[in-house]
Amino acid sequence: MTRTFRHATRIWLPALVAAAAIVVVACMPLGAQADAQTAVNTAFNKYKTLKEGKNADYIPALAKVDPNLFGIALVTIDGKVASAGDLATEVSIQSISKVFTMAQVIQEQGPESIEKRIGVDATGARFNSIIAVEAVRNVVGSGAPEMNALVNPGAISATSMVTGGSADAVWNKIIGFHNDFAGRQLKVLQDVYKSESDTNQRNQAIGALMYAYGYIKTDWKQAVDLYTRQCSIGVNAKDLAVMAATLAAKGRNPVTGKQVMDPAKVPPVLAVMATAGLYDDSGKWLYHTGLPAKSGVGGGIIAVSPGKFGIAVVSPPLDDAGNSVRAQKAIADVSNALNGNPLAGGR
Ligand code: DON
């Protein structure tokens, strides 16, 4: 062996071995990687002392929730769980419920039902904007409604589309669908329900307007009340992660094994989440993570890496757009560490 060749081997061999190791790790299925738990632990430790943001207070009960509450859970499509922090304390699901009621309408009446009645486009306005309703009204006749079922007007309309007759019958269907996604029986947090019912005059105005403009065709007061109830369902970080993982697994709950939705009807749900799940910041979120996601003012965020995992974080302090500060940061870190971005093309 010449001196030059020996020298080159000393330099290149370790580099080759390192490159091969990276390729092997990247090719491992997620379930086989110990690094889901490592990524979750790393994010938890990095953000556990972060104090940015503020609890929502326009619903008085939300202002009283402990702002230090912080839990991360990741569930793979084969039902493996990685977690850190508080997995037990329940917060109200709030706007995250909009995903599952929209999914229920899509499941029962097809994706076109939501597209035709409500629309699947971003509004570019806050989640409870009334100006957005007026703006949409101008294009609605043109067959191009610029709204979606993840902002309050669209969500209250979606709730009104769940069939069943009496309020109780419709409610049993709504909570039943949420239960199937979570894999356990969920309950309404009565203090939150009361607090929001006492203060939701703006949503009542939106409900009345949506009825006046023909989006809601049934009793709008019932729709607003059921919507308020669904927003008050109590969930912990693990529940939310299982719900997200069920979407990641083509509608099959990976913990209970139940097929909750038709696989073909899941992509439209994920598409609306990608478009409008984090409201005005949805574009920024997608730019950095590529993940369909949904936030709630209770402090939860769910995100879905299709075919891989669902992840959820609960942490009540929110940013100006109404999204949990720590949840956004922790989910982005964990997903990026696990190659979770579907727009990156796999693995
Ligand atoms: O209707 C409301 O204002 C609340 N029940 C839900 C709003 C919400 O979660 C918006 N999320 N970021």
Boltz pocket constraint, residues with backbone or C-beta under 6 A from the ligand:
constraints:
  - pocket:
      binder: B
      contacts: [[A, 93], [A, 94], [A, 95], [A, 96], [A, 127], [A, 128], [A, 152], [A, 196], [A, 203], [A, 227], [A, 228], [A, 231], [A, 295], [A, 296], [A, 297], [A, 298], [A, 321], [A, 322], [A, 323]]
      max_distance: 6.0
